[in-house]
Protein backbone atom coordinates (compact mmCIF):
# COMPACT_ATOMS: atom_id res chain seq x y z
CA UNK A 1 0.00 0.00 0.00
CA UNK A 2 1.31 3.44 -0.86
CA UNK A 3 0.09 6.58 0.89
CA UNK A 4 -0.37 9.61 -1.31
CA UNK A 5 -0.43 13.32 -0.47
CA UNK A 6 -3.89 13.54 -2.02
CA UNK A 7 -5.17 10.78 0.29
CA UNK A 8 -3.88 12.64 3.32
CA UNK A 9 -5.48 15.89 2.18
CA UNK A 10 -8.79 14.15 1.56
CA UNK A 11 -8.69 12.72 5.07
CA UNK A 12 -8.08 16.17 6.51
CA UNK A 13 -11.00 17.67 4.61
CA UNK A 14 -13.48 15.06 5.77
CA UNK A 15 -12.26 15.19 9.37
CA UNK A 16 -12.57 18.97 9.31
CA UNK A 17 -16.20 18.61 8.31
CA UNK A 18 -16.90 17.15 11.74
CA UNK A 19 -16.71 19.06 15.01
CA UNK A 20 -14.93 17.61 18.06
CA UNK A 21 -13.33 14.28 17.08
CA UNK A 22 -12.28 11.89 19.85
CA UNK A 23 -11.19 8.29 20.18
CA UNK A 24 -12.88 7.27 23.43
CA UNK A 25 -16.40 6.27 24.45
CA UNK A 26 -18.87 3.60 23.47
CA UNK A 27 -20.87 3.34 20.26
CA UNK A 28 -24.03 4.09 22.23
CA UNK A 29 -22.75 7.49 23.37
CA UNK A 30 -21.47 8.89 20.13
CA UNK A 31 -22.79 10.38 16.93
CA UNK A 32 -21.10 10.58 13.56
CA UNK A 33 -20.42 13.48 11.20
CA UNK A 34 -23.43 13.80 8.89
CA UNK A 35 -24.70 10.49 10.23
CA UNK A 36 -21.50 8.64 9.24
CA UNK A 37 -18.16 7.86 10.80
CA UNK A 38 -15.50 10.43 10.10
CA UNK A 39 -12.89 9.23 7.68
CA UNK A 40 -10.20 8.30 10.22
CA UNK A 41 -12.44 6.09 12.32
CA UNK A 42 -12.90 8.71 15.04
CA UNK A 43 -16.25 9.88 16.38
CA UNK A 44 -18.08 13.17 16.79
CA UNK A 45 -19.73 13.98 20.12
CA UNK A 46 -22.79 16.24 20.38
CA UNK A 47 -22.81 19.27 22.69
CA UNK A 48 -24.83 18.41 25.82
CA UNK A 49 -24.95 20.53 28.97
CA UNK A 50 -22.26 22.78 27.47
CA UNK A 51 -19.90 19.83 27.11
CA UNK A 52 -18.74 17.35 24.47
CA UNK A 53 -17.90 14.17 26.35
CA UNK A 54 -15.59 15.40 29.18
CA UNK A 55 -14.70 18.66 27.48
CA UNK A 56 -16.35 22.04 28.10
CA UNK A 57 -17.48 24.06 25.11
CA UNK A 58 -17.77 27.82 24.68
CA UNK A 59 -21.40 27.65 23.58
CA UNK A 60 -21.52 31.35 22.73
CA UNK A 61 -18.71 31.00 20.23
CA UNK A 62 -20.02 27.62 19.14
CA UNK A 63 -23.39 29.08 18.10
CA UNK A 64 -22.06 32.33 16.62
CA UNK A 65 -22.58 33.10 12.96
CA UNK A 66 -19.48 34.76 11.56
CA UNK A 67 -19.77 37.08 8.57
CA UNK A 68 -16.30 38.20 7.62
CA UNK A 69 -15.52 39.72 4.22
CA UNK A 70 -17.81 39.22 1.23
CA UNK A 71 -18.87 36.44 -1.09
CA UNK A 72 -16.39 35.72 -3.86
CA UNK A 73 -17.50 36.69 -7.36
CA UNK A 74 -17.76 34.06 -10.12
CA UNK A 75 -14.68 35.52 -11.82
CA UNK A 76 -12.69 35.34 -8.57
CA UNK A 77 -13.69 31.72 -8.07
CA UNK A 78 -12.75 30.95 -11.67
CA UNK A 79 -9.31 32.54 -11.20
CA UNK A 80 -8.75 30.54 -8.00
CA UNK A 81 -10.08 27.22 -9.28
CA UNK A 82 -7.13 26.22 -11.48
CA UNK A 83 -6.75 22.56 -10.51
CA UNK A 84 -6.21 20.02 -13.28
CA UNK A 85 -8.10 16.82 -12.54
CA UNK A 86 -7.35 13.28 -13.81
CA UNK A 87 -10.42 13.31 -16.06
CA UNK A 88 -9.17 16.42 -17.87
CA UNK A 89 -11.23 19.00 -16.00
CA UNK A 90 -9.21 22.21 -15.92
CA UNK A 91 -6.71 21.11 -18.57
CA UNK A 92 -6.63 23.79 -21.30
CA UNK A 93 -6.04 23.41 -24.99
CA UNK A 94 -2.47 23.85 -26.18
CA UNK A 95 0.49 21.99 -27.59
CA UNK A 96 4.29 21.76 -27.49
CA UNK A 97 7.01 19.49 -28.86
CA UNK A 98 9.66 17.50 -27.03
CA UNK A 99 12.37 19.56 -28.71
CA UNK A 100 10.77 22.81 -27.55
CA UNK A 101 10.50 21.38 -24.06
CA UNK A 102 14.18 20.40 -24.11
CA UNK A 103 15.19 24.01 -24.85
CA UNK A 104 12.84 25.39 -22.18
CA UNK A 105 14.15 22.89 -19.67
CA UNK A 106 17.76 23.93 -20.25
CA UNK A 107 16.77 27.58 -19.85
CA UNK A 108 14.42 27.42 -16.86
CA UNK A 109 14.75 24.06 -15.08
CA UNK A 110 18.22 22.54 -15.42
CA UNK A 111 19.78 24.89 -12.85
CA UNK A 112 17.87 23.04 -10.11
CA UNK A 113 16.92 19.66 -11.59
CA UNK A 114 20.22 19.24 -13.50
CA UNK A 115 20.79 17.84 -16.99
CA UNK A 116 18.14 15.41 -18.24
CA UNK A 117 16.22 15.69 -14.96
CA UNK A 118 18.76 13.70 -12.94
CA UNK A 119 18.27 15.90 -9.84
CA UNK A 120 20.75 16.98 -7.21
CA UNK A 121 21.66 19.58 -4.57
CA UNK A 122 18.39 18.96 -2.74
CA UNK A 123 16.17 19.15 -5.82
CA UNK A 124 14.26 16.03 -6.93
CA UNK A 125 15.10 13.93 -9.95
CA UNK A 126 12.48 13.92 -12.69
CA UNK A 127 13.52 10.57 -14.16
CA UNK A 128 15.59 7.50 -13.37
CA UNK A 129 15.67 5.72 -16.69
CA UNK A 130 12.82 3.73 -18.17
CA UNK A 131 9.71 4.35 -16.05
CA UNK A 132 8.17 0.95 -16.77
CA UNK A 133 11.27 -0.84 -15.48
CA UNK A 134 11.61 1.54 -12.54
CA UNK A 135 8.00 0.89 -11.53
CA UNK A 136 8.92 -2.73 -10.80
CA UNK A 137 11.16 -1.56 -7.94
CA UNK A 138 8.38 0.00 -5.85
CA UNK A 139 8.08 -3.12 -3.68
CA UNK A 140 11.83 -3.33 -3.02
CA UNK A 141 13.06 -2.96 0.57
CA UNK A 142 16.64 -2.43 1.72
CA UNK A 143 16.72 -5.44 4.06
CA UNK A 144 18.44 -8.81 4.26
CA UNK A 145 21.49 -7.71 2.31
CA UNK A 146 19.57 -6.01 -0.50
CA UNK A 147 20.82 -2.47 -1.17
CA UNK A 148 18.40 -1.64 -3.98
CA UNK A 149 15.42 0.40 -2.88
CA UNK A 150 12.31 1.65 -4.69
CA UNK A 151 12.68 4.25 -7.44
CA UNK A 152 10.15 6.99 -6.80
CA UNK A 153 10.12 9.65 -9.49
CA UNK A 154 7.39 11.06 -11.71
CA UNK A 155 7.39 8.25 -14.25
CA UNK A 156 7.61 5.33 -11.84
CA UNK A 157 5.52 6.52 -8.89
CA UNK A 158 2.96 9.18 -9.78
CA UNK A 159 -0.46 7.63 -10.53
CA UNK A 160 -1.75 10.50 -12.70
CA UNK A 161 0.03 12.71 -15.22
CA UNK A 162 -2.48 15.54 -14.64
CA UNK A 163 -0.54 16.56 -11.52
CA UNK A 164 2.57 17.14 -13.64
CA UNK A 165 0.83 19.73 -15.85
CA UNK A 166 -0.82 21.45 -12.86
CA UNK A 167 2.35 21.62 -10.78
CA UNK A 168 4.52 23.01 -13.58
CA UNK A 169 1.88 25.60 -14.49
CA UNK A 170 1.20 26.85 -10.97
CA UNK A 171 4.52 26.33 -9.18
CA UNK A 172 7.38 26.41 -11.68
CA UNK A 173 9.91 27.73 -12.36
CA UNK A 174 10.61 28.32 -8.68
CA UNK A 175 11.44 32.06 -8.87
CA UNK A 176 8.64 32.87 -11.36
CA UNK A 177 5.56 30.62 -10.89
CA UNK A 178 2.63 31.17 -13.26
CA UNK A 179 5.00 32.74 -15.81
CA UNK A 180 4.83 29.92 -18.38
CA UNK A 181 2.29 29.87 -21.19
CA UNK A 182 0.05 26.84 -21.65
CA UNK A 183 2.02 25.86 -24.76
CA UNK A 184 5.30 26.04 -22.81
CA UNK A 185 3.84 23.80 -20.11
CA UNK A 186 2.81 21.24 -22.74
CA UNK A 187 6.32 21.36 -24.19
CA UNK A 188 7.94 20.78 -20.78
CA UNK A 189 5.51 17.92 -20.06
CA UNK A 190 6.39 16.37 -23.41
CA UNK A 191 10.10 16.55 -22.57
CA UNK A 192 9.66 15.05 -19.08
CA UNK A 193 7.45 12.26 -20.44
CA UNK A 194 10.07 11.52 -23.10
CA UNK A 195 13.04 11.28 -20.71
CA UNK A 196 10.99 8.84 -18.63
CA UNK A 197 10.58 6.76 -21.81
CA UNK A 198 6.82 6.66 -21.32
CA UNK A 199 4.54 5.86 -24.24
CA UNK A 200 1.28 7.42 -25.38
CA UNK A 201 -0.92 5.07 -27.39
CA UNK A 202 2.09 2.75 -27.65
CA UNK A 203 4.28 5.48 -29.15
CA UNK A 204 7.49 6.78 -27.62
CA UNK A 205 7.94 10.54 -27.79
CA UNK A 206 10.72 11.59 -30.18
CA UNK A 207 11.97 15.17 -30.60
CA UNK A 208 9.23 16.07 -33.07
CA UNK A 209 6.37 14.65 -31.01
CA UNK A 210 3.77 17.41 -30.54
CA UNK A 211 1.90 16.90 -27.27
CA UNK A 212 -1.60 18.38 -26.97
CA UNK A 213 -4.55 18.03 -24.61
CA UNK A 214 -6.05 15.02 -26.37
CA UNK A 215 -2.76 13.10 -26.40
CA UNK A 216 -1.88 14.08 -22.83
CA UNK A 217 -5.13 12.57 -21.51
CA UNK A 218 -4.25 9.27 -23.17
CA UNK A 219 -1.08 8.84 -21.11
CA UNK A 220 -1.48 5.88 -18.74
CA UNK A 221 1.00 5.95 -15.86
CA UNK A 222 2.59 2.64 -14.74
CA UNK A 223 1.52 3.23 -11.13
CA UNK A 224 -2.08 4.25 -11.88
CA UNK A 225 -3.41 1.53 -9.53
CA UNK A 226 -0.66 1.77 -6.92
CA UNK A 227 -2.51 3.88 -4.37
CA UNK A 228 -5.34 2.97 -2.00
CA UNK A 229 -8.05 3.88 -1.37
CA UNK A 230 -9.42 5.04 -4.72
CA UNK A 231 -10.22 8.71 -4.20
CA UNK A 232 -11.04 9.78 -7.76
CA UNK A 233 -14.60 10.11 -9.00
CA UNK A 234 -17.93 10.64 -7.28
CA UNK A 235 -17.38 7.74 -4.86
CA UNK A 236 -13.93 8.91 -3.75
CA UNK A 237 -14.93 10.14 -0.28
CA UNK A 238 -16.99 7.04 0.49
CA UNK A 239 -14.17 4.79 -0.72
CA UNK A 240 -11.79 6.57 1.65
CA UNK A 241 -14.30 6.40 4.52
CA UNK A 242 -14.81 2.67 4.01
CA UNK A 243 -11.09 1.98 3.75
CA UNK A 244 -9.99 3.89 6.85
CA UNK A 245 -12.80 2.50 8.96
CA UNK A 246 -11.65 -1.05 8.28
CA UNK A 247 -8.82 -1.41 10.77
CA UNK A 248 -7.50 -4.51 9.01
CA UNK A 249 -6.19 -2.25 6.25
CA UNK A 250 -3.50 -0.62 8.38
CA UNK A 251 -1.68 -0.76 11.70
CA UNK A 252 -2.04 -4.06 13.54
CA UNK A 253 -5.58 -4.58 12.32
CA UNK A 254 -7.43 -3.57 15.48
CA UNK A 255 -8.67 -0.33 17.01
CA UNK A 256 -6.45 0.21 20.03
CA UNK A 257 -5.31 3.05 22.30
CA UNK A 258 -3.14 1.26 24.93
CA UNK A 259 -1.49 -2.12 25.55
CA UNK A 260 -1.82 -2.74 21.84
CA UNK A 261 1.23 -4.90 21.26
CA UNK A 262 1.85 -8.38 22.63
CA UNK A 263 5.28 -9.96 22.78
CA UNK A 264 8.57 -8.46 21.68
CA UNK A 265 8.85 -6.53 18.42
CA UNK A 266 10.93 -8.08 15.66
CA UNK A 267 13.12 -5.54 13.94
CA UNK A 268 14.20 -5.85 10.32
CA UNK A 269 17.92 -5.24 10.26
CA UNK A 270 19.44 -3.50 7.27
CA UNK A 271 22.68 -5.30 6.65
CA UNK A 272 25.15 -5.54 3.83
CA UNK A 273 23.65 -2.55 2.05
CA UNK A 274 25.24 0.68 0.98
CA UNK A 275 28.55 1.56 -0.55
CA UNK A 276 31.64 0.46 1.35
CA UNK A 277 34.46 0.73 -1.19
CA UNK A 278 34.96 4.50 -1.16
CA UNK A 279 38.14 5.84 -2.71
CA UNK A 280 39.66 7.44 -0.77
CA UNK A 281 38.21 5.67 2.31
CA UNK A 282 35.80 7.69 4.46
CA UNK A 283 37.52 9.25 7.44
CA UNK A 284 36.06 8.49 10.87
CA UNK A 285 37.77 11.45 12.55
CA UNK A 286 35.36 13.93 14.09
CA UNK A 287 37.72 16.81 14.82
CA UNK A 288 37.48 19.97 12.73
CA UNK A 289 40.04 20.40 9.94
CA UNK A 290 42.97 22.58 10.84
CA UNK A 291 43.10 26.00 9.27
CA UNK A 292 45.87 26.55 6.79
CA UNK A 293 48.64 28.88 7.89
CA UNK A 294 47.88 32.42 6.87
CA UNK A 295 44.32 31.60 5.89
CA UNK A 296 41.79 34.26 6.82
CA UNK A 297 38.46 33.67 8.50
CA UNK A 298 35.54 32.65 6.28
CA UNK A 299 33.39 35.55 5.13
CA UNK A 300 30.41 35.83 7.53
CA UNK A 301 27.93 35.95 4.64
CA UNK A 302 29.21 32.92 2.74
CA UNK A 303 27.27 30.12 4.47
CA UNK A 304 23.99 32.03 4.36
CA UNK A 305 24.57 32.80 0.67
CA UNK A 306 25.16 29.12 -0.13
CA UNK A 307 22.08 28.07 1.83
CA UNK A 308 19.61 30.70 0.63
CA UNK A 309 20.85 32.56 -2.45
CA UNK A 310 23.16 30.35 -4.53
CA UNK A 311 20.26 28.61 -6.26
CA UNK A 312 19.61 31.80 -8.26
CA UNK A 313 22.93 33.67 -8.12
CA UNK A 314 25.31 30.80 -8.91
CA UNK A 315 24.06 30.50 -12.49
CA UNK A 316 22.73 32.78 -15.20
CA UNK A 317 19.75 30.49 -15.81
CA UNK A 318 17.57 32.48 -13.39
CA UNK A 319 18.35 35.91 -14.81
CA UNK A 320 20.00 37.03 -11.57
CA UNK A 321 23.50 38.59 -11.44
CA UNK A 322 26.00 35.74 -11.11
CA UNK A 323 28.36 35.87 -8.17
CA UNK A 324 31.90 36.15 -9.46
CA UNK A 325 30.87 37.81 -12.72
CA UNK A 326 32.39 41.32 -12.62
CA UNK A 327 30.39 42.42 -15.68
CA UNK A 328 27.09 41.55 -13.96
CA UNK A 329 27.94 43.34 -10.73
CA UNK A 330 29.85 46.41 -11.88
CA UNK A 331 26.78 48.56 -12.76
CA UNK A 332 25.05 47.51 -9.53
CA UNK A 333 28.06 48.32 -7.36
CA UNK A 334 28.34 51.67 -9.15
CA UNK A 335 24.89 52.61 -7.79
CA UNK A 336 26.27 52.44 -4.25
CA UNK A 337 25.95 49.83 -1.53
CA UNK A 338 22.88 51.47 0.01
CA UNK A 339 21.02 50.86 -3.25
CA UNK A 340 22.25 47.26 -3.46
CA UNK A 341 21.19 46.62 0.16
CA UNK A 342 17.77 48.16 -0.49
CA UNK A 343 17.16 45.99 -3.57
CA UNK A 344 18.15 42.84 -1.67
CA UNK A 345 16.00 43.62 1.37
CA UNK A 346 12.89 44.92 -0.42
CA UNK A 347 13.12 42.94 -3.67
CA UNK A 348 13.52 43.96 -7.28
CA UNK A 349 12.10 42.63 -10.56
CA UNK A 350 11.67 38.84 -10.18
CA UNK A 351 13.51 38.67 -6.86
CA UNK A 352 11.20 38.66 -3.80
CA UNK A 353 12.13 40.62 -0.66
CA UNK A 354 15.15 39.02 1.01
CA UNK A 355 15.10 36.36 -1.67
CA UNK A 356 12.02 34.83 -0.06
CA UNK A 357 13.85 34.13 3.23
CA UNK A 358 13.07 35.28 6.78
CA UNK A 359 16.64 36.42 7.47
CA UNK A 360 17.26 39.68 9.30
CA UNK A 361 18.26 42.84 7.44
CA UNK A 362 21.76 42.62 8.92
CA UNK A 363 22.20 39.03 7.71
CA UNK A 364 21.01 40.01 4.21
CA UNK A 365 23.61 42.80 4.21
CA UNK A 366 26.31 40.28 5.16
CA UNK A 367 25.25 38.11 2.21
CA UNK A 368 25.32 41.12 -0.12
CA UNK A 369 28.80 42.04 1.13
CA UNK A 370 30.01 38.52 0.35
CA UNK A 371 28.47 38.53 -3.13
CA UNK A 372 29.95 41.95 -3.93
CA UNK A 373 33.39 41.09 -2.53
CA UNK A 374 33.42 37.87 -4.62
CA UNK A 375 32.43 39.77 -7.77
CA UNK A 376 34.91 42.67 -7.84
BELBELSUL-V148461 format. One line per field, one symbol per residue. phi: phi as a letter, one per 40 degrees, with the letter a starting at -180 (. if undefined). psi: psi as a letter, one per 30 degrees, with the letter a starting at -180 (. if undefined). A space follows every 50 residues. Layout:
BEGIN
phi: ???
psi: ???
END
This chain:
BEGIN
phi: .bcbdcccccdcccccccccbbbbhcdccbbbcfgbccccgcbbcccbfg abfcbcbcccccccbcbbgbcccdcccccccbcbcdchdgccciaacccc cccccccbbcdbcgcfgcgifgbccbabgcccccccccccbcbfgcbbbc cbbdccbccbcdccccccccbbcdcbcgcccdcccccccdccccccfcbb fgbcccdccbcbcccdcccbcdbcbcbbccbcgccdccccdccccbccca gcgbcabafcbbgccbccccbgbgcbccbcdccccbcccccccgccccdc cccccccbbcdbccacccgccccgcccccdccccchcdccdccccbgafc ccdfggcbccdcccccccdcccdcbc
psi: kkkleeeeeeeeeeefflcjklglllefflllkhglklfgfalkkljkhg ljcgkkkjfeeefkjkikalkkleeeeeeeigljlfgfkfjllllkleee eeeeeeefefeeglkggfllhfkkkflhakeeeeffffgkkilhfkgjak jjleefekfkfeeeeeeeeffllefilgfkleeeeeeeeeeeeeffhlkj hgkljaefkjkaeeeeffkjkegfggkkljfllfgeeeeeeeefgjfffl bgglkkflhfkkakkjkjkjkgllkfhkjlkkkgkglkkkkkkfkllkkf feeeeeefffeefflgffglkkkfjeeefefeeffkeeeeeeeeeflkbf klkggglglleeeeeeeeeeeeefg.
END
